Amino acid sequence: MSDARPVLKGLNLVAKDMDATLTFYRRLGLDIPEHVVWKTDSGAHHVDIPMPNGVDLDLDSEALAQAYNAAWREAEAPTARVVIGFSVETREAVDQIYAALTGEGHRGLQPPYDAFWGARYAIIEDPDGNHVGIMSPRDPARQGAPPTV
């Protein structure tokens, strides 16, 4: 094993419906100009979305995933085991984004609430069943005791 420590550089999501996935993440608030989406005659296949913190969020079509990953297969019974977390600037933004996306038919999984760690927090499902967390900055005055688990 190498002594080099890995650094998270990106998160890659494989979309069943790239157009629906692009629409969702644009409505979430990500800047995804149309000209950066790689398309062929069969539709959209890839976009690299650089985030302000240096991590890239990549979206790929299933056709492209099958081309670069010999082991790719659609999950037989997909279950979400990851929450993709996004931060927003205000507590109000959490509520607004959640209301807008659920109002457009996206499934709300955790309505906005004041979490014990002091942030406003919500979770919504993207078109591929991924859980997407939306969190405001923490406010120490709103912190509480963690739940007993």
C-alpha positions in Angstrom: 0.0 0.0 0.0 1.1 3.5 -0.7 1.5 6.1 2.0 -0.3 8.6 -0.2 -3.7 9.6 1.3 -6.6 9.8 -1.1 -8.5 13.1 -1.5 -12.1 13.2 -2.4 -12.1 14.9 -5.8 -15.5 14.1 -7.1 -18.8 12.3 -6.9 -20.3 10.7 -10.0 -24.0 10.0 -10.3 -25.4 7.8 -13.0 -28.7 9.0 -14.2 -31.5 7.0 -15.7 -33.0 10.2 -17.3 -30.3 12.8 -17.8 -32.8 15.5 -18.7 -34.8 15.0 -15.5 -31.6 14.8 -13.4 -30.2 18.0 -15.0 -33.5 19.8 -14.3 -33.6 18.6 -10.7 -30.0 19.8 -9.9 -30.6 23.1 -11.7 -33.8 23.6 -9.6 -31.7 22.8 -6.5 -29.6 25.8 -7.5 -26.6 24.4 -9.3 -25.3 26.4 -12.2 -25.2 24.0 -15.1 -25.0 25.9 -18.4 -26.4 24.0 -21.4 -23.2 24.4 -23.3 -21.2 22.3 -20.8 -23.4 19.2 -21.1 -21.9 16.6 -23.5 -24.5 15.4 -25.9 -24.7 13.1 -28.9 -27.6 12.4 -31.3 -29.0 10.0 -28.6 -29.1 12.7 -25.9 -27.2 14.1 -23.0 -24.5 11.8 -21.6 -22.1 13.8 -19.3 -21.6 17.0 -17.4 -18.9 17.9 -14.9 -20.1 20.4 -12.3 -17.2 22.0 -10.4 -18.3 23.0 -6.9 -16.9 26.0 -5.1 -15.1 23.8 -2.5 -13.0 22.0 -5.2 -15.1 18.8 -5.5 -16.7 17.9 -8.8 -20.1 16.6 -9.2 -20.4 14.5 -12.4 -23.6 13.3 -14.0 -23.4 10.4 -16.5 -26.0 8.6 -18.5 -26.4 4.9 -18.1 -25.1 4.4 -21.7 -21.9 6.2 -20.9 -21.5 4.4 -17.5 -21.7 1.1 -19.4 -19.0 2.3 -21.8 -16.4 3.1 -19.2 -17.3 0.7 -16.4 -17.4 -3.0 -17.4 -19.0 -3.8 -14.1 -21.9 -1.3 -14.5 -25.3 -2.7 -14.0 -28.6 -1.2 -12.9 -29.3 -2.2 -9.3 -32.0 -4.8 -9.1 -33.4 -3.3 -5.9 -31.9 0.2 -5.5 -31.6 1.5 -2.0 -30.2 4.8 -0.9 -27.2 4.4 1.4 -25.7 7.8 0.8 -27.0 11.3 1.4 -25.5 13.9 -1.1 -25.2 17.0 1.0 -25.5 20.6 -0.2 -25.1 23.7 1.9 -27.2 26.8 1.3 -26.6 30.3 2.8 -29.7 30.7 4.9 -32.3 28.7 7.0 -35.0 30.2 4.8 -33.3 28.8 1.6 -33.7 25.2 3.0 -37.5 25.7 3.3 -37.8 27.5 -0.1 -35.8 24.8 -2.0 -37.7 22.0 -0.4 -41.0 23.6 -1.1 -40.1 24.3 -4.7 -38.9 20.8 -5.4 -41.7 18.9 -3.6 -44.1 21.3 -5.4 -42.7 20.0 -8.7 -43.4 16.5 -7.7 -40.1 15.4 -6.2 -40.4 13.1 -3.1 -39.7 14.8 0.2 -38.0 12.4 2.6 -37.4 14.7 5.6 -39.3 18.0 5.7 -37.2 21.0 6.9 -36.6 21.0 10.6 -34.2 22.5 13.1 -31.7 19.8 13.7 -30.0 19.2 17.0 -26.6 20.3 15.5 -28.0 23.8 15.0 -28.7 23.8 11.3 -32.0 23.8 9.3 -32.0 20.6 7.4 -34.1 18.7 4.9 -33.8 15.7 2.5 -35.4 15.2 -0.9 -35.1 12.5 -3.4 -33.6 13.1 -6.9 -35.0 11.5 -10.0 -32.8 8.5 -9.5 -33.7 7.8 -5.9 -30.6 9.4 -4.4 -31.2 11.2 -1.1 -30.2 14.9 -1.3 -29.6 16.8 1.9 -30.0 20.5 2.1 -28.5 22.3 5.1 -28.2 25.8 6.3 -25.2 27.1 8.3 -25.1 25.9 11.9 -26.4 28.3 14.5 -24.9 27.5 18.0 -27.9 29.2 19.7 -30.1 26.5 18.1 -28.0 23.5 19.0 -29.6 20.9 21.2 -28.8 17.5 22.7 -28.3 14.7 20.2 -30.9 12.0 20.2 -30.2 8.9 22.2 -29.8 6.0 19.8 
